[in-house]
Amino acid sequence: MKVNDERVTCEICDAPTNLDDALFDEQAEVYFCDNGCFEDWADDNFHDIVEQYKELHVYAG
Ligand SMILES: [Zn+2]
């Protein structure tokens, strides 16, 4: 079996991370080494995330 050893770089801490272990945000197209870095990123991008959530899930009654 072929091992995928492709490396990606964490958006937050710049850690090189195995592609198989990394988290990928398909919207922002960035990688994170773990959930903690994703949460840091989410804090920094809170406004964008709220806007996007609103577009997708929030309707005027
Ligand atoms: Zn990281």
N, CA, C, O and the ligand as a Tripos MOL2 file, in Angstrom:
@<TRIPOS>MOLECULE
protein
  245   243    62     0     0
PROTEIN
NO_CHARGES

@<TRIPOS>ATOM
      1 N           0.8400   -1.2000    0.0000 N.3       1 MET1
      2 CA          0.0000    0.0000    0.0000 C.3       1 MET1
      3 C           0.8730    1.2470    0.0000 C.2       1 MET1
      4 O           1.8470    1.3450    0.7460 O.2       1 MET1
      5 N           0.5090    2.1810   -0.8380 N.am      2 LYS2
      6 CA          1.2860    3.4190   -0.9470 C.3       2 LYS2
      7 C           0.9210    4.3690    0.2000 C.2       2 LYS2
      8 O          -0.2490    4.6420    0.4670 O.2       2 LYS2
      9 N           1.9610    4.8550    0.8570 N.am      3 VAL3
     10 CA          1.7280    5.7980    1.9540 C.3       3 VAL3
     11 C           1.7520    7.2230    1.4000 C.2       3 VAL3
     12 O           2.6640    7.6090    0.6700 O.2       3 VAL3
     13 N           0.7530    7.9720    1.7590 N.am      4 ASN4
     14 CA          0.7060    9.3700    1.3310 C.3       4 ASN4
     15 C           1.4910   10.2210    2.3350 C.2       4 ASN4
     16 O           1.0330   10.4730    3.4490 O.2       4 ASN4
     17 N           2.6940   10.6580    1.9120 N.am      5 ASP5
     18 CA          3.5100   11.4490    2.8380 C.3       5 ASP5
     19 C           3.5790   12.9160    2.4110 C.2       5 ASP5
     20 O           4.5230   13.6300    2.7460 O.2       5 ASP5
     21 N           2.5840   13.3390    1.6820 N.am      6 GLU6
     22 CA          2.5500   14.7380    1.2680 C.3       6 GLU6
     23 C           2.3780   15.6410    2.4920 C.2       6 GLU6
     24 O           1.5870   15.3540    3.3900 O.2       6 GLU6
     25 N           3.1370   16.7330    2.5020 N.am      7 ARG7
     26 CA          3.0790   17.6530    3.6400 C.3       7 ARG7
     27 C           2.3450   18.9310    3.2570 C.2       7 ARG7
     28 O           2.4520   19.4170    2.1310 O.2       7 ARG7
     29 N           1.6010   19.4590    4.2130 N.am      8 VAL8
     30 CA          0.9790   20.7610    4.0410 C.3       8 VAL8
     31 C           1.3890   21.6270    5.2210 C.2       8 VAL8
     32 O           1.9060   21.1160    6.2150 O.2       8 VAL8
     33 N           1.1650   22.9360    5.1250 N.am      9 THR9
     34 CA          1.5690   23.8500    6.1840 C.3       9 THR9
     35 C           0.3440   24.4030    6.8960 C.2       9 THR9
     36 O          -0.6070   24.8630    6.2640 O.2       9 THR9
     37 N           0.3850   24.3490    8.2100 N.am     10 CYS10
     38 CA         -0.7250   24.8730    9.0010 C.3      10 CYS10
     39 C          -0.8390   26.3900    8.8190 C.2      10 CYS10
     40 O           0.1510   27.1170    8.9010 O.2      10 CYS10
     41 N          -2.0580   26.8400    8.5720 N.am     11 GLU11
     42 CA         -2.3120   28.2590    8.3440 C.3      11 GLU11
     43 C          -1.9540   29.1110    9.5670 C.2      11 GLU11
     44 O          -1.5570   30.2670    9.4160 O.2      11 GLU11
     45 N          -2.0860   28.5650   10.7440 N.am     12 ILE12
     46 CA         -1.9090   29.3330   11.9800 C.3      12 ILE12
     47 C          -0.4810   29.2640   12.5140 C.2      12 ILE12
     48 O           0.1410   30.3010   12.7460 O.2      12 ILE12
     49 N           0.0420   28.0610   12.7100 N.am     13 CYS13
     50 CA          1.3410   27.9410   13.3910 C.3      13 CYS13
     51 C           2.4740   27.5530   12.4510 C.2      13 CYS13
     52 O           3.6070   27.3820   12.9000 O.2      13 CYS13
     53 N           2.1900   27.4080   11.1310 N.am     14 ASP14
     54 CA          3.2130   27.0900   10.1370 C.3      14 ASP14
     55 C           3.8500   25.7180   10.3370 C.2      14 ASP14
     56 O           4.9000   25.4390    9.7600 O.2      14 ASP14
     57 N           3.2450   24.8790   11.1280 N.am     15 ALA15
     58 CA          3.7930   23.5390   11.3280 C.3      15 ALA15
     59 C           3.5900   22.7050   10.0700 C.2      15 ALA15
     60 O           2.4950   22.6890    9.5060 O.2      15 ALA15
     61 N           4.6460   22.0050    9.6220 N.am     16 PRO16
     62 CA          4.4490   21.0560    8.5270 C.3      16 PRO16
     63 C           3.6710   19.8520    9.0490 C.2      16 PRO16
     64 O           4.0260   19.2740   10.0760 O.2      16 PRO16
     65 N           2.6300   19.4850    8.3500 N.am     17 THR17
     66 CA          1.7110   18.4510    8.8350 C.3      17 THR17
     67 C           1.4510   17.4650    7.7010 C.2      17 THR17
     68 O           1.3020   17.8660    6.5470 O.2      17 THR17
     69 N           1.3970   16.1830    8.0280 N.am     18 ASN18
     70 CA          1.0140   15.1970    7.0210 C.3      18 ASN18
     71 C          -0.3780   15.5100    6.5020 C.2      18 ASN18
     72 O          -1.2990   15.8030    7.2650 O.2      18 ASN18
     73 N          -0.5030   15.4410    5.1950 N.am     19 LEU19
     74 CA         -1.7970   15.7280    4.5800 C.3      19 LEU19
     75 C          -2.9040   14.8830    5.2070 C.2      19 LEU19
     76 O          -4.0170   15.3670    5.4180 O.2      19 LEU19
     77 N          -2.5990   13.6320    5.4990 N.am     20 ASP20
     78 CA         -3.6050   12.7370    6.0810 C.3      20 ASP20
     79 C          -4.0540   13.1690    7.4710 C.2      20 ASP20
     80 O          -5.1760   12.8760    7.8840 O.2      20 ASP20
     81 N          -3.1720   13.8710    8.1990 N.am     21 ASP21
     82 CA         -3.5000   14.2880    9.5630 C.3      21 ASP21
     83 C          -4.0860   15.6880    9.6220 C.2      21 ASP21
     84 O          -4.7140   16.0550   10.6160 O.2      21 ASP21
     85 N          -3.8880   16.4800    8.5650 N.am     22 ALA22
     86 CA         -4.2800   17.8770    8.5970 C.3      22 ALA22
     87 C          -5.7970   18.0320    8.4500 C.2      22 ALA22
     88 O          -6.4730   17.1810    7.8710 O.2      22 ALA22
     89 N          -6.2990   19.1170    8.9760 N.am     23 LEU23
     90 CA         -7.6880   19.5010    8.7340 C.3      23 LEU23
     91 C          -7.6990   20.4690    7.5600 C.2      23 LEU23
     92 O          -6.8600   21.3670    7.4880 O.2      23 LEU23
     93 N          -8.6350   20.2960    6.6480 N.am     24 PHE24
     94 CA         -8.7180   21.1830    5.4950 C.3      24 PHE24
     95 C         -10.0360   21.9340    5.5180 C.2      24 PHE24
     96 O         -11.1040   21.3380    5.6610 O.2      24 PHE24
     97 N          -9.9470   23.2480    5.3740 N.am     25 ASP25
     98 CA        -11.1390   24.0770    5.2650 C.3      25 ASP25
     99 C         -11.4160   24.2880    3.7830 C.2      25 ASP25
    100 O         -10.6910   25.0180    3.1080 O.2      25 ASP25
    101 N         -12.4700   23.6450    3.2760 N.am     26 GLU26
    102 CA        -12.7100   23.6980    1.8340 C.3      26 GLU26
    103 C         -13.2630   25.0500    1.4000 C.2      26 GLU26
    104 O         -13.2300   25.3710    0.2120 O.2      26 GLU26
    105 N         -13.7580   25.8330    2.3160 N.am     27 GLN27
    106 CA        -14.2390   27.1650    1.9810 C.3      27 GLN27
    107 C         -13.0730   28.1470    1.8450 C.2      27 GLN27
    108 O         -12.9160   28.7960    0.8110 O.2      27 GLN27
    109 N         -12.2670   28.2480    2.8880 N.am     28 ALA28
    110 CA        -11.1330   29.1780    2.8800 C.3      28 ALA28
    111 C          -9.9230   28.5820    2.1510 C.2      28 ALA28
    112 O          -8.9760   29.2990    1.8260 O.2      28 ALA28
    113 N          -9.9570   27.2500    1.8930 N.am     29 GLU29
    114 CA         -8.8530   26.5420    1.2530 C.3      29 GLU29
    115 C          -7.5400   26.7210    2.0040 C.2      29 GLU29
    116 O          -6.5180   27.0920    1.4260 O.2      29 GLU29
    117 N          -7.5920   26.4550    3.2810 N.am     30 VAL30
    118 CA         -6.3960   26.4740    4.1190 C.3      30 VAL30
    119 C          -6.3660   25.1940    4.9630 C.2      30 VAL30
    120 O          -7.3960   24.5660    5.2090 O.2      30 VAL30
    121 N          -5.1590   24.8300    5.3970 N.am     31 TYR31
    122 CA         -4.9630   23.6410    6.2240 C.3      31 TYR31
    123 C          -4.6670   24.0410    7.6590 C.2      31 TYR31
    124 O          -4.1230   25.1130    7.9260 O.2      31 TYR31
    125 N          -5.0370   23.1550    8.5780 N.am     32 PHE32
    126 CA         -4.7110   23.3230    9.9930 C.3      32 PHE32
    127 C          -4.1230   22.0210   10.5100 C.2      32 PHE32
    128 O          -4.5120   20.9320   10.0860 O.2      32 PHE32
    129 N          -3.1580   22.1560   11.4520 N.am     33 CYS33
    130 CA         -2.5200   20.9430   11.9690 C.3      33 CYS33
    131 C          -3.4120   20.2480   12.9820 C.2      33 CYS33
    132 O          -3.3340   19.0280   13.1320 O.2      33 CYS33
    133 N          -4.2520   20.9890   13.6750 N.am     34 ASP34
    134 CA         -5.1650   20.3590   14.6280 C.3      34 ASP34
    135 C          -6.3620   21.2720   14.8920 C.2      34 ASP34
    136 O          -6.4640   22.3780   14.3620 O.2      34 ASP34
    137 N          -7.2530   20.7660   15.7250 N.am     35 ASN35
    138 CA         -8.4870   21.4810   15.9970 C.3      35 ASN35
    139 C          -8.2440   22.8220   16.7010 C.2      35 ASN35
    140 O          -8.9780   23.7880   16.4890 O.2      35 ASN35
    141 N          -7.2030   22.8640   17.5410 N.am     36 GLY36
    142 CA         -6.8810   24.0990   18.2540 C.3      36 GLY36
    143 C          -6.5280   25.2260   17.2920 C.2      36 GLY36
    144 O          -6.9550   26.3660   17.4760 O.2      36 GLY36
    145 N          -5.7470   24.9020   16.2670 N.am     37 CYS37
    146 CA         -5.3740   25.9170   15.2890 C.3      37 CYS37
    147 C          -6.5890   26.3340   14.4610 C.2      37 CYS37
    148 O          -6.7350   27.5060   14.1140 O.2      37 CYS37
    149 N          -7.4520   25.3820   14.1500 N.am     38 PHE38
    150 CA         -8.6870   25.7660   13.4580 C.3      38 PHE38
    151 C          -9.4850   26.7540   14.3000 C.2      38 PHE38
    152 O         -10.0050   27.7390   13.7760 O.2      38 PHE38
    153 N          -9.5830   26.4970   15.5960 N.am     39 GLU39
    154 CA        -10.3670   27.3750   16.4610 C.3      39 GLU39
    155 C          -9.7400   28.7650   16.5680 C.2      39 GLU39
    156 O         -10.4510   29.7690   16.6210 O.2      39 GLU39
    157 N          -8.3990   28.8190   16.5980 N.am     40 ASP40
    158 CA         -7.7160   30.1230   16.5770 C.3      40 ASP40
    159 C          -8.0610   30.8810   15.2980 C.2      40 ASP40
    160 O          -8.3440   32.0790   15.3130 O.2      40 ASP40
    161 N          -8.0280   30.1440   14.1970 N.am     41 TRP41
    162 CA         -8.3470   30.7630   12.9070 C.3      41 TRP41
    163 C          -9.8050   31.2410   12.8950 C.2      41 TRP41
    164 O         -10.1080   32.3340   12.4190 O.2      41 TRP41
    165 N         -10.6890   30.4090   13.4230 N.am     42 ALA42
    166 CA        -12.1090   30.7650   13.4540 C.3      42 ALA42
    167 C         -12.3350   32.0310   14.2770 C.2      42 ALA42
    168 O         -13.1650   32.8670   13.9210 O.2      42 ALA42
    169 N         -11.5880   32.1710   15.3910 N.am     43 ASP43
    170 CA        -11.6760   33.3940   16.1980 C.3      43 ASP43
    171 C         -11.2930   34.6140   15.3650 C.2      43 ASP43
    172 O         -11.9630   35.6460   15.4090 O.2      43 ASP43
    173 N         -10.1980   34.4790   14.5980 N.am     44 ASP44
    174 CA         -9.7110   35.5920   13.7810 C.3      44 ASP44
    175 C         -10.6580   35.9260   12.6260 C.2      44 ASP44
    176 O         -10.6780   37.0570   12.1390 O.2      44 ASP44
    177 N         -11.4400   34.9390   12.1960 N.am     45 ASN45
    178 CA        -12.3140   35.1300   11.0380 C.3      45 ASN45
    179 C         -13.7790   35.0700   11.4170 C.2      45 ASN45
    180 O         -14.6400   34.7040   10.6170 O.2      45 ASN45
    181 N         -14.0330   35.4360   12.6500 N.am     46 PHE46
    182 CA        -15.3750   35.2920   13.2000 C.3      46 PHE46
    183 C         -16.4300   35.9860   12.3350 C.2      46 PHE46
    184 O         -17.4920   35.4240   12.0690 O.2      46 PHE46
    185 N         -16.1300   37.2080   11.9020 N.am     47 HIS47
    186 CA        -17.1140   37.9670   11.1290 C.3      47 HIS47
    187 C         -17.4720   37.2500    9.8240 C.2      47 HIS47
    188 O         -18.6510   37.1110    9.4950 O.2      47 HIS47
    189 N         -16.4710   36.8010    9.0910 N.am     48 ASP48
    190 CA        -16.7180   36.0890    7.8330 C.3      48 ASP48
    191 C         -17.5390   34.8270    8.0580 C.2      48 ASP48
    192 O         -18.4460   34.5080    7.2890 O.2      48 ASP48
    193 N         -17.2030   34.1200    9.1240 N.am     49 ILE49
    194 CA        -17.8950   32.8640    9.4100 C.3      49 ILE49
    195 C         -19.3620   33.1340    9.7480 C.2      49 ILE49
    196 O         -20.2520   32.4020    9.3140 O.2      49 ILE49
    197 N         -19.6010   34.1800   10.5160 N.am     50 VAL50
    198 CA        -20.9810   34.5360   10.8640 C.3      50 VAL50
    199 C         -21.7650   34.9060    9.6020 C.2      50 VAL50
    200 O         -22.9090   34.4860    9.4330 O.2      50 VAL50
    201 N         -21.1500   35.6870    8.7250 N.am     51 GLU51
    202 CA        -21.8250   36.0800    7.4810 C.3      51 GLU51
    203 C         -22.1870   34.8620    6.6490 C.2      51 GLU51
    204 O         -23.2880   34.7570    6.1080 O.2      51 GLU51
    205 N         -21.2360   33.9480    6.5620 N.am     52 GLN52
    206 CA        -21.4580   32.7590    5.7660 C.3      52 GLN52
    207 C         -22.5330   31.8740    6.3650 C.2      52 GLN52
    208 O         -23.3790   31.3320    5.6530 O.2      52 GLN52
    209 N         -22.4900   31.7370    7.6550 N.am     53 TYR53
    210 CA        -23.5060   30.9390    8.3410 C.3      53 TYR53
    211 C         -24.8850   31.5340    8.0970 C.2      53 TYR53
    212 O         -25.8580   30.8210    7.8490 O.2      53 TYR53
    213 N         -24.9420   32.8500    8.1750 N.am     54 LYS54
    214 CA        -26.2110   33.5520    7.9890 C.3      54 LYS54
    215 C         -26.7740   33.2970    6.5950 C.2      54 LYS54
    216 O         -27.9620   33.0180    6.4330 O.2      54 LYS54
    217 N         -25.8990   33.3980    5.5870 N.am     55 GLU55
    218 CA        -26.3400   33.1450    4.2090 C.3      55 GLU55
    219 C         -26.9080   31.7460    4.0320 C.2      55 GLU55
    220 O         -27.8910   31.5420    3.3200 O.2      55 GLU55
    221 N         -26.2800   30.7990    4.6840 N.am     56 LEU56
    222 CA        -26.6660   29.4080    4.4800 C.3      56 LEU56
    223 C         -27.8580   28.9800    5.3230 C.2      56 LEU56
    224 O         -28.6740   28.1670    4.8890 O.2      56 LEU56
    225 N         -27.9560   29.5290    6.5280 N.am     57 HIS57
    226 CA        -28.8710   28.9120    7.4950 C.3      57 HIS57
    227 C         -29.9070   29.8370    8.1100 C.2      57 HIS57
    228 O         -30.8310   29.3720    8.7770 O.2      57 HIS57
    229 N         -29.7700   31.1350    7.8970 N.am     58 VAL58
    230 CA        -30.6720   32.0420    8.6100 C.3      58 VAL58
    231 C         -31.6300   32.7120    7.6030 C.2      58 VAL58
    232 O         -31.1960   33.3230    6.6260 O.2      58 VAL58
    233 N         -32.9180   32.5840    7.8640 N.am     59 TYR59
    234 CA        -33.9220   33.1250    6.9670 C.3      59 TYR59
    235 C         -34.7970   34.1350    7.6980 C.2      59 TYR59
    236 O         -35.0610   34.0100    8.8940 O.2      59 TYR59
    237 N         -35.2370   35.1400    6.9430 N.am     60 ALA60
    238 CA        -36.1890   36.0860    7.5120 C.3      60 ALA60
    239 C         -37.5390   35.3750    7.6640 C.2      60 ALA60
    240 O         -37.9710   34.6440    6.7730 O.2      60 ALA60
    241 N         -38.1780   35.5970    8.7750 N.am     61 GLY61
    242 CA        -39.4180   34.8660    9.0690 C.3      61 GLY61
    243 C         -40.6270   35.3890    8.3330 C.2      61 GLY61
    244 O         -41.7260   34.8590    8.4960 O.2      61 GLY61
    245 ZN         -1.1730   24.5790   13.6540 Zn       62 ZN62
@<TRIPOS>BOND
     1     1     2 1
     2     2     3 1
     3     3     4 2
     4     3     5 am
     5     5     6 1
     6     6     7 1
     7     7     8 2
     8     7     9 am
     9     9    10 1
    10    10    11 1
    11    11    12 2
    12    11    13 am
    13    13    14 1
    14    14    15 1
    15    15    16 2
    16    15    17 am
    17    17    18 1
    18    18    19 1
    19    19    20 2
    20    19    21 am
    21    21    22 1
    22    22    23 1
    23    23    24 2
    24    23    25 am
    25    25    26 1
    26    26    27 1
    27    27    28 2
    28    27    29 am
    29    29    30 1
    30    30    31 1
    31    31    32 2
    32    31    33 am
    33    33    34 1
    34    34    35 1
    35    35    36 2
    36    35    37 am
    37    37    38 1
    38    38    39 1
    39    39    40 2
    40    39    41 am
    41    41    42 1
    42    42    43 1
    43    43    44 2
    44    43    45 am
    45    45    46 1
    46    46    47 1
    47    47    48 2
    48    47    49 am
    49    49    50 1
    50    50    51 1
    51    51    52 2
    52    51    53 am
    53    53    54 1
    54    54    55 1
    55    55    56 2
    56    55    57 am
    57    57    58 1
    58    58    59 1
    59    59    60 2
    60    59    61 am
    61    61    62 1
    62    62    63 1
    63    63    64 2
    64    63    65 am
    65    65    66 1
    66    66    67 1
    67    67    68 2
    68    67    69 am
    69    69    70 1
    70    70    71 1
    71    71    72 2
    72    71    73 am
    73    73    74 1
    74    74    75 1
    75    75    76 2
    76    75    77 am
    77    77    78 1
    78    78    79 1
    79    79    80 2
    80    79    81 am
    81    81    82 1
    82    82    83 1
    83    83    84 2
    84    83    85 am
    85    85    86 1
    86    86    87 1
    87    87    88 2
    88    87    89 am
    89    89    90 1
    90    90    91 1
    91    91    92 2
    92    91    93 am
    93    93    94 1
    94    94    95 1
    95    95    96 2
    96    95    97 am
    97    97    98 1
    98    98    99 1
    99    99   100 2
   100    99   101 am
   101   101   102 1
   102   102   103 1
   103   103   104 2
   104   103   105 am
   105   105   106 1
   106   106   107 1
   107   107   108 2
   108   107   109 am
   109   109   110 1
   110   110   111 1
   111   111   112 2
   112   111   113 am
   113   113   114 1
   114   114   115 1
   115   115   116 2
   116   115   117 am
   117   117   118 1
   118   118   119 1
   119   119   120 2
   120   119   121 am
   121   121   122 1
   122   122   123 1
   123   123   124 2
   124   123   125 am
   125   125   126 1
   126   126   127 1
   127   127   128 2
   128   127   129 am
   129   129   130 1
   130   130   131 1
   131   131   132 2
   132   131   133 am
   133   133   134 1
   134   134   135 1
   135   135   136 2
   136   135   137 am
   137   137   138 1
   138   138   139 1
   139   139   140 2
   140   139   141 am
   141   141   142 1
   142   142   143 1
   143   143   144 2
   144   143   145 am
   145   145   146 1
   146   146   147 1
   147   147   148 2
   148   147   149 am
   149   149   150 1
   150   150   151 1
   151   151   152 2
   152   151   153 am
   153   153   154 1
   154   154   155 1
   155   155   156 2
   156   155   157 am
   157   157   158 1
   158   158   159 1
   159   159   160 2
   160   159   161 am
   161   161   162 1
   162   162   163 1
   163   163   164 2
   164   163   165 am
   165   165   166 1
   166   166   167 1
   167   167   168 2
   168   167   169 am
   169   169   170 1
   170   170   171 1
   171   171   172 2
   172   171   173 am
   173   173   174 1
   174   174   175 1
   175   175   176 2
   176   175   177 am
   177   177   178 1
   178   178   179 1
   179   179   180 2
   180   179   181 am
   181   181   182 1
   182   182   183 1
   183   183   184 2
   184   183   185 am
   185   185   186 1
   186   186   187 1
   187   187   188 2
   188   187   189 am
   189   189   190 1
   190   190   191 1
   191   191   192 2
   192   191   193 am
   193   193   194 1
   194   194   195 1
   195   195   196 2
   196   195   197 am
   197   197   198 1
   198   198   199 1
   199   199   200 2
   200   199   201 am
   201   201   202 1
   202   202   203 1
   203   203   204 2
   204   203   205 am
   205   205   206 1
   206   206   207 1
   207   207   208 2
   208   207   209 am
   209   209   210 1
   210   210   211 1
   211   211   212 2
   212   211   213 am
   213   213   214 1
   214   214   215 1
   215   215   216 2
   216   215   217 am
   217   217   218 1
   218   218   219 1
   219   219   220 2
   220   219   221 am
   221   221   222 1
   222   222   223 1
   223   223   224 2
   224   223   225 am
   225   225   226 1
   226   226   227 1
   227   227   228 2
   228   227   229 am
   229   229   230 1
   230   230   231 1
   231   231   232 2
   232   231   233 am
   233   233   234 1
   234   234   235 1
   235   235   236 2
   236   235   237 am
   237   237   238 1
   238   238   239 1
   239   239   240 2
   240   239   241 am
   241   241   242 1
   242   242   243 1
   243   243   244 2
@<TRIPOS>SUBSTRUCTURE
     1 MET1         2 RESIDUE 1 A MET
     2 LYS2         6 RESIDUE 1 A LYS
     3 VAL3        10 RESIDUE 1 A VAL
     4 ASN4        14 RESIDUE 1 A ASN
     5 ASP5        18 RESIDUE 1 A ASP
     6 GLU6        22 RESIDUE 1 A GLU
     7 ARG7        26 RESIDUE 1 A ARG
     8 VAL8        30 RESIDUE 1 A VAL
     9 THR9        34 RESIDUE 1 A THR
    10 CYS10       38 RESIDUE 1 A CYS
    11 GLU11       42 RESIDUE 1 A GLU
    12 ILE12       46 RESIDUE 1 A ILE
    13 CYS13       50 RESIDUE 1 A CYS
    14 ASP14       54 RESIDUE 1 A ASP
    15 ALA15       58 RESIDUE 1 A ALA
    16 PRO16       62 RESIDUE 1 A PRO
    17 THR17       66 RESIDUE 1 A THR
    18 ASN18       70 RESIDUE 1 A ASN
    19 LEU19       74 RESIDUE 1 A LEU
    20 ASP20       78 RESIDUE 1 A ASP
    21 ASP21       82 RESIDUE 1 A ASP
    22 ALA22       86 RESIDUE 1 A ALA
    23 LEU23       90 RESIDUE 1 A LEU
    24 PHE24       94 RESIDUE 1 A PHE
    25 ASP25       98 RESIDUE 1 A ASP
    26 GLU26      102 RESIDUE 1 A GLU
    27 GLN27      106 RESIDUE 1 A GLN
    28 ALA28      110 RESIDUE 1 A ALA
    29 GLU29      114 RESIDUE 1 A GLU
    30 VAL30      118 RESIDUE 1 A VAL
    31 TYR31      122 RESIDUE 1 A TYR
    32 PHE32      126 RESIDUE 1 A PHE
    33 CYS33      130 RESIDUE 1 A CYS
    34 ASP34      134 RESIDUE 1 A ASP
    35 ASN35      138 RESIDUE 1 A ASN
    36 GLY36      142 RESIDUE 1 A GLY
    37 CYS37      146 RESIDUE 1 A CYS
    38 PHE38      150 RESIDUE 1 A PHE
    39 GLU39      154 RESIDUE 1 A GLU
    40 ASP40      158 RESIDUE 1 A ASP
    41 TRP41      162 RESIDUE 1 A TRP
    42 ALA42      166 RESIDUE 1 A ALA
    43 ASP43      170 RESIDUE 1 A ASP
    44 ASP44      174 RESIDUE 1 A ASP
    45 ASN45      178 RESIDUE 1 A ASN
    46 PHE46      182 RESIDUE 1 A PHE
    47 HIS47      186 RESIDUE 1 A HIS
    48 ASP48      190 RESIDUE 1 A ASP
    49 ILE49      194 RESIDUE 1 A ILE
    50 VAL50      198 RESIDUE 1 A VAL
    51 GLU51      202 RESIDUE 1 A GLU
    52 GLN52      206 RESIDUE 1 A GLN
    53 TYR53      210 RESIDUE 1 A TYR
    54 LYS54      214 RESIDUE 1 A LYS
    55 GLU55      218 RESIDUE 1 A GLU
    56 LEU56      222 RESIDUE 1 A LEU
    57 HIS57      226 RESIDUE 1 A HIS
    58 VAL58      230 RESIDUE 1 A VAL
    59 TYR59      234 RESIDUE 1 A TYR
    60 ALA60      238 RESIDUE 1 A ALA
    61 GLY61      242 RESIDUE 1 A GLY
    62 ZN62       245 GROUP 0 **** ****
